[in-house]
Amino acid sequence: MRLFSNRTVRQCFFLGFLLPAVVLGSCSSSASTVASNPPDYYQANTLLYKDQVYSPTVHTVQLFKKGFELAPPVIDLGGESSLILRFDDLQPNIENLSYTVVHCTADWQASDLMAGQYLTGAMSDYVPSGRQSYNTLQPFIHYELEVPNGLMQIARSGNYLLKVYRGSDEEDLVLTRRFMVTEQRVNIDARVLASRNVDLRDVAQQVDLTIRHPGVSIRDPFGDVHVTILQNMRWDDARTNFTPRYVKDNELVYDFPEQGLFLGANEYRSVDLKNLRFATRNVGRITPGLGAGVYEAFLVPEPKRNIRVYDNQRDINGKFLVRNDVVDGDPLGADYVKIHFTLPMPEELGDDVYVYGGLSDFECQKAFRMAWAPETRTYELAGIVKQGYYDFTYATLPAGATIPDLTAIEGSHYQTENDYLILVYLTDHQQRYDRLVAVRFVNSVRG
């Protein structure tokens, strides 16, 4: 008689043997295996239509356009481009993993389409077998998948959720990632301007847009057209519910929409860990881990920037690159590093403080929540990241809030360079799904 499921055995193994090694955010220097905060993963293995990791041993998940590691996961319908999914599993054994994709509505819920209506070829398939890391203090299994591919092609535009799970059990989730497929049927004229609100002119940016749709019939421009705008690919602050101010022949004019007003925030801070042989800018020192532990990087304490004038330092808008210069950038040879963040503060803040950016999936994760140290009057965090180049910022999250504040510690400036992604969906009532009919990238500095 089978008393425990495979999932239960894995959880018991992880809790009993891996947790004592390293707990993110602790001050321990010893690490043979790294693990994220387990409580985040053991509530319920329920599918969430967002970027989510469900397995506590999975780290460094990336989904990007093939050939462009910093590119967002957006591809053209019927085009030659594809997406690359990469992630590491820090457990010692290679697993049999499968994947599928789920078509979603404009507001990221499962659409009414059956899999056979938006996929051609296989409805699901196995993830290529994982490969073992080499010359790393932290061993891991690296998985890489290309979508779409020769076995699975996408037949409709819209929002998609890439779902990775164990074996053939779609409920035994490993991770999910969002991506978009566009058919580019309408044109978006967009630009980033100064706010009309005089009080916000020095700290905010306004996205103004006009949609031109010659040759595309839109019966109800107020109910069938859905616009979403993202600043630096932040889904936690996605702006929706846009309504055109003017409706003309083949043209929808939004004219400084209220939802398009964003605080400019500040340029991201950065840390370069591509080579652990020497300390780079913003890194105070790098030390070998004790025993079999990973290397540890101690960042130079940098003060808050909320009252400073704008400093035009270049960034990659919160993203990160996985690199180890010694092994020519091969992700299999990039080790894991315990990185120590220190934020001096005159006094403890009333809100929680987080290290925020692509390294935290642009969310306020418990693994990246900082702790207040009253004896040094600093916020501190020891977290695990893979070797590479990282952008990050310090964010606060008020009690009960779901959207972090990136300005309380870092300040906000209208000059800040930010990327904006504009997505335009059109509800197709005949085929019962939301088509992604246009995508436009616009930069606050370069246009």
Buried (B, 14 or more C-beta within 10 A) or exposed (E): EEEEEEBEEBBEEBBEEBEEBBBBBEEBBBBBBBBBBBEBBEEEBEBEBBBBBBBBBBBBBBBBBBEEBEBBBBBEBEEEEBBBBBBBBBBEEEBEBBBBBBBBBBBBEEBEBEEEBBBEEBEBBBBEEBBEBEEBBBBBBBBBBEBBBEEBBBBBBBBBBBBBBBEEEBEBBBBBBBBBBBBBBBBBEBBBEEBEEEEBEBBBBBBBBBBBBEEBEBEEBEEBBBBBBBBBBBBBBBBEEBBBEEEEEBBBBBEBBEBBBBBBBBBBBBBBBBBBEEBBEEBEEBBEBEEEBBBBBBBEBEEBBEEEEBEEEEBBBBBBBBBBBBBEBBBBBBBBBBBBBBBEBEEEBEBBBBBBBBBBBBBBBBBBBBBBEEEEEBBBBBBBBBBBBBBBBBBBBBEEEEEBBBBBBBBBBBBBBBBBBBBBBBBBEEEEBBBBBBBBEBEBEEE
